[in-house]
Amino acid sequence: MNRTKIISKGMFLILLFVFAVFAPFAFGEVIPEDPTKGGQLLVSKGCAKCHALRGEGGKVGPDLGKIDLGDTQLNLAAKIWNHAPSMMTEMESTGMIKPILTGQEFAEISASLYFLGFFDEPGNPVKGRFVYAEKGSFLCHPSSGKGSAGAPGLDRFPKNVSPAFLSQAIWNHCSDMIVRMVEIGMKWPRFWEKEMMDLLEYIKTNATGVEEPAFFKPGNPKEGKQIFTSKGCIQCDSIRGEGARGGVDLGEKAETF
Ligand code: HEC
């Protein structure tokens, strides 16, 4: 076989691989149930031999926890396509046999990679202390005990305080907070750039409350979809066209052609 034929055969095989892997997304959405499963596959399929995940693992390829994956599955397919030739060369040179992945396995791996991107880089607690003062958080939440209106001090926040905890607390208590701010004549503070991450890190240095078991495990996207409906989010917002019009389409990052 001449060189052109070998290359086109190689490209055809890669195309077939990308197609096989992404077919489940094209012909019916696969919503993964546990993003940690893909993390185990990254190890068992040998990806971790060459790739680190947020600092831990191989150094031959780029750290998969730090690269820009693009917003959609097809963006990821394009990235894999572009890097496939060098990846194959690397695998050959180390004598590694190319792992075979089923569509489901690839769905798990990509869910896990996108999930890693969901975590922010840790904030800076010193800057967070400044944010806490500047936004007036201390007016209701002292660093220990209870505030004058009964709001918990930072030491009552769970030891494993997480972004999910903060979002939940903000969502559940925002009406009380708005009322209180109107009472004391305070403007609703706004957060920009890394301020929320810095504040979280500062809260962590003070939090000594009981750990929240709900925040140990990553969420289950499939159940999340049901909650989006059962809590009524779908009555105002939508996900990729499914839900109300006029609100925010939370899936709108997907490309439209
Ligand atoms: C033998 C080493 C090796 C193995 C095993 C390997 N990769 Fe790679 N991978 C690389 C190298 C090297 C690159 C960078 C290639 C380049 O720069 O063109 C890369 C690039 C990538 C990229 C693109 C990164 C970017 O910057 O956009 C992705 C995504 C990726 N690999 C995923 C995987 C997955 C998933 C597996 C396991 C199923 C895997 N790789 C297994 C070596 C490997």
Residues whose N, C-alpha, C, O or C-beta is under 5 A from the ligand:
A	BS01	HEC	K45 G46 C47 C50 V60 G61 P62 I67 D68 K79 N82 H83 S86 M87 E90 M91
